[in-house]
Every structure is written in structure tokens, then in C-alpha cells.
Amino acid sequence: MVVYIDPVEVGTNADKADYILITYSHPEHLSMNDITKLKKLDTKIKCSKGALKTLKKTGTEIIVAKPNDTLSFNDFQIEAVPAYNTKSLFL
């Protein structure tokens, strides 16, 4: 399983993603160019609410995570928690 968190400036030989997690909508966290490089037909994207508007353009299944959500993957789980000192969500 290949999981990327906030992929930015990935190399040209990077493996395609099964999951992409986007924690914030700023460019240092969210690169549409890199997401396009990494996604495949069945890639699942999990993101914060603020990143959703931009990510809708991918045409990929998108799941919005809210604080305290538990995101389940094949063999592990990640808890979504609020970012330090903001109301934004970090996974």
C-alpha cells in the first residue's frame, strides 16, 4: 500500500498512490500537479474541509475528515486531530 501525506515536489519515478492525505489547503500541503502525477483510477483522497474545493477537480473519490474522525486503511488507522493553534484540521 502506498500512502502520501501532503505530497509536494514528488519525483518523476514516485510510486502511484493508493491513498493521498491532504492536511491543509495551502500550496505547501496541496499540489494539484503532484496529486495528478500520483493518483491512479482507484486512488482515494482523504482531506480537510478546506482542501475539498480544490480537490474536487481531480475526479477522484474524496473523503472529508473532521476532527476526531478515525480514518481506516487496510492495516492501520489514523486519527484526525485539530492543527495546533488553529481551527483547521490536520490528519
Order of alpha helices (4+ residues) and beta strands (2+ residues): beta-beta-alpha-beta-alpha-beta-beta-beta-beta-beta
